[in-house]
């Protein structure tokens, strides 16, 4: 099978995640469906509630597909939120456009942790399956459909803090004063997340990204205590049913944690822009990677976008690399720059001498 034919079947993303040789790096971007798109902003004006947009199948499908029709990425990700499964275990929340997630009753006591229930996604998340199944039908094998979940530590930060936080003082206070209680919460969240990830795969997701966004705010010592065991638990449970489904781990501010992320058991480690791709490769060996363009580069000139993009691809090598941003795309990013970024990656095999990769 030729490299060209490898790229024609819409599985380039899966092949890269499995460390197989591909003709060029696959590309998708985090927050791919979102506010930088005019079509999304117009839809948001008509439907101002984020939860309505993400939990109404017709709306979530349309939003998920907006970047697919605009840029033809190699991956189409479910439009949703990492907090979506929380009401199903007894943690209600709302999302305010100006403030983000708000949890009226933060989890702070043993009684609250004991009251949490196992997740039954068929009952509490009935909108997920029609969204994912329709996405598989609509992309028609031209791209990989991704699902995603929040990791235990990051979901716990929202559950305990009650909203976005700068210093995470409530969850860290629990970690250092009542570690047993926090471990109980993390254990329950890990079980729920594993069930949710398996359910997304049941419904058609071909790959799952695990977001542990706020784990990078911990020391490596605390990461190893409160984060890694529960990442590993999620991965073990998902892999017990779906050993061939690739899992990606994304942690913000993770340059000092790559060696621990590699121990999670995931198939792909997401790299942010705070470490050169070459250095990340040296840390992780043959483990596939994703990233790592600074999102602000997409605010620059076409010449800069092309230069920085090709540098990353060259440093990453010819296999096991999924091109992406280091974090989510900024909402002020010009759509024409996004289109240029996608095209640069798609043409990268013509612009980089294979001998230099």
N, C-alpha and C positions, 0 to 999 in steps of 0.2 A: 504494500500500500504506500502510495507516495505521500509526501508532505502536503501537497495540494489537496489530495482527496481527503486527508485527515481534516482539513479545514473546511470542507464543503458540507459536512454533515451536522453542523450545529453543536457538536460536542467538544469543541476546542477547549472550553472552560473545564469540562470534566477531565479531559485528557491531561491538561496542565496540572490539575489538582492531583492526578495520579502519577505525576512525574514522567509522563509519556512525552515523546518528542512531537512538537507541533511546528507548523510553518511560521507562525508568529505568536507572540503572547496574546492570549485572550484579554479582553477589556470589558469592564463594567465599572461604575463609580458608585460610591456610597452616597446615600440620599439622592439616588439617580432620578427618582420621581419626587419632585419637590418644587420649592418656591422660585428657583431660578428659571423655571419654565413658564412662559406666558400662559400656556394652556392650563397649567395647574393653578395659577393665580386667578384666572377667570373662573375656573370651577369652584375655587375656594370662596369666591365672592357669592356664588349662588348657594353653596353649602358651607357655611362658616364653621360648623362643628367638625373638629378633626376626627372625633370618634365616629360621627356619621359618615364621613368620607372613607374611613378605614374599615368600618364594620358593615357597610352597605355593599354587597357584592358588586353590583353594577358600577358603582362609583370607584371602588377600590381596583376593579379590573381596568377601567378606563385610565385611571391614574397610573397604574403599574405599566400600562402599555404606551403611555405618552412618550417616554424616552426611547422605547423600542422602535416606534414608528419614526421618530426624529433622527436617531443616531445608529440604529441597528447594532446595539451592544451584543456581546457574546453571552451576557447574562441578564435575565429579567428578574428582578427581586420583588417579592410580595410587598405591596404597600400596606404597612401596618405600624405597630409600635411595640417596643419590648415589653411594655406594661400590659398589653392586651390580655394575657391569661390571668392576671391577678384577681379580678372579680370572681373568677371561677374557683378560687381557693379561699375566698372570704376577705379579700382586700380590695374594696371599691376605690375608684379614683376618677378624676375628671382631668381633662386637658384644656387649659385656658390659653388661647392664642397668644396672649401677652405675657404669660407667666410659665407656661409649660405644665407638667403634671402636678396635680394637687391631690393629696390623700388626706381626707378630713380626719381620719383616725389612725395616726401613725402607730406602728407596732412597737410597743415599749415594755410589755409585761408578759409574764408566763401565761396568764389567762388568755391573752390574745393569741399567743403562739399555739397554745393547746387547742384553740377554737378553729384553727385553719383546717380545711378539708382537702382530701385528695382531688386532683383535677380530673374532671370528666369532659374532655373537649367536645365530644359529640353533642353534649347537652348545653354547655356554656359558651362554646365557640362555633355555633353552627354555620357561620358565614365563611369560615376558613376554607372548607372543602370546595364550595362552588367557585371561590376566587382562584384557588390553585388549579383546579381542574380546567377551568376556562382558560387560564393563562397557558397551560400546556397545549390546549387546542389552538389558541390564537397564534402562538409563536411557531407552531407546526414544525417543530424540530429544527428551527433556524437559530435557536438560542437555548441555553440552559436556564431552567426556572429555579430560582433560589428561594428558600424560606429562611427565616431567622428567628432567633430567640435571644432573650437577655440571660446572662449568666447569674448564678445565685448571689454573688457579692453585689453586683450592680443592682439587681432587683431589690436586694435587702437594703441598699442605701436609700432607695426611694421609699420603701415600706417603713423604714425607721425614721428617716429625716422628714418625710411627709411632703417633700418638694425638692427642687434642685438645691444643691448646697455648694458652698465654696470650700469649706474646710472639713465637712463630713464629721462634725463633732459628735453628733448623737450616736451614729453607728460605731465610731471609734471609741466613744465612752463605753458603749455596751461591750465592745471587743475587749477592752482593758479592765472593765469592772465586773461584767457578767458574761464571760466568754461561753459558759455552758449554755446560756439562753440563746446567744447568737448562733452557736453551732446547731442548736435545735432548729432554729429558723432556717439556716442555710441548708440543712439536711432536707427539710420539707420542700424548700424551693427547688432544690436539685431534682427531687423526685418529680415535681410538677413540670419542670422545664424539660426533663427527659421525655415525659409523656407527651408534652406539646410538640417537641421536635419530631418524635415518632409519628404523631398524628399528621404533621405537615407532610412528612414523607409518604404516609398512607394516601394523602390527598393529591400527591403529584409532585411535591418538591424533589428536585434531583440533587440538591446540595443544600447544606444548612450553614449559615454563618452565626456564630455565637458571639454576642457582644458583651464583653466585660469592661464596659467603658471606663468605669471609675476605679478599677483595680490598680491602675497605674499610679494612684495617689497613695499607695501603701509602700512601706519599705519591703525589700525582698524577703526579710524575715517574716513580716506579717502576711505577705502574699502567700508564702509557703504554708502558713497556718490556717488562714481564713479563706483563701481563694482557691489554691491549687487542688486540695482534696475534693472540692465540690465541682470544679471543672472536670476533674477526672471521673467523678461519679456520673455526671451527665454523659460524658463521652462513652463510658463503659456501657451504660444502659442503652444508649442509642445504637452503639455498635453491636450489641448483643442481638439486635433484630435486623439491623441494616449495616452489616460490616463493609459493604461496598459503597455506601453513600458518603461522599467527602464532607468533612466538617472543617470549617475555618474558624480560628479564634482571633478576635480583634480586641486589643486593649489599647486605650489612649495612653500616651506618654510611657511607652513600653521599652525604650531602648535598654534600660538596665534590667529588664525582666525576661528577655528573650530566652535565656537558658531555662527558666521556669515554665514559660509558655510551651516550650518544646516538650516538656514532660507531661503535658495535659493529655496527650494521646490523640490530638487532632491531626488532620492530614495536611493542613495549610496554616501557616502563621502569617497574620497580617502585620505589615511593617509600617510604622508611621515615618514621617520625614525627618525626625530628629536623629536618625542614624543613617549613614550612607548605605545604599543597598549592598555594596560590596562587603562592608563590615557585617551587615546582618547575615549575609550568606556565609561568612566565615564563622559566625556564631552557630548557625543552624545546620551547616553541612548540606546534605542532600534533601532536607525537608523542604517541600514546596513553600513558596512565599507569595504574598500578595502586597501590592503597593508600588511605590511609596511617594508619589508626587505631592509636594506641598500644594494644598488647594489654592493658595494665593497666587501660585504661578499662572493659573488660568485667568488671572486678572491682568497678566502681562501681555507682551507682544507675541505674535505668532512665532517669531524667530526664537524667543526665549522658551516658549512652550515646546517647540520642536527640539531645541537643544537639550533641555532638562529631561524631556521624555526619553529621547534616544540614549542619553547617558545612563538612565536607570535601566533600560532594557539591555544595554550592553553590559552593565555590571552584573545584571541578574543571570545572564547566560541563556543558553538555548533551550532549557527545559525547566519545568517546575516553577514558572513565574506567571502570575496573573497580574496584569497591569491594572492599577487602581490609584486613587488618591490616598494620601496618608490618613485622612479623615474625610468627613462628609463635605460635599461641595458647598460653597458659600452661596447664599441666596442672591447675591449681587453679581454672580458670574454671568458674563454675556453668553448667550446661547451659541453665537458664532464661534466663540473660543472653545466651547465644549465640542462642537462639531469638528473643529480643527484638531483638537486633542485626539478624538476618536480616529480621525483619518490618519493622523500621524502614526498612531500605533498600528493601524491596519496596513500601512505602507512601510512599516519599519524594516521588514525583511528585505526591502529593496534599497534601504538607505544605510544599512549596517553591513559591513563585510562580515560574512560568517566566520572568517578566521579571527576576528576580533571579539567574538562572543564567547 
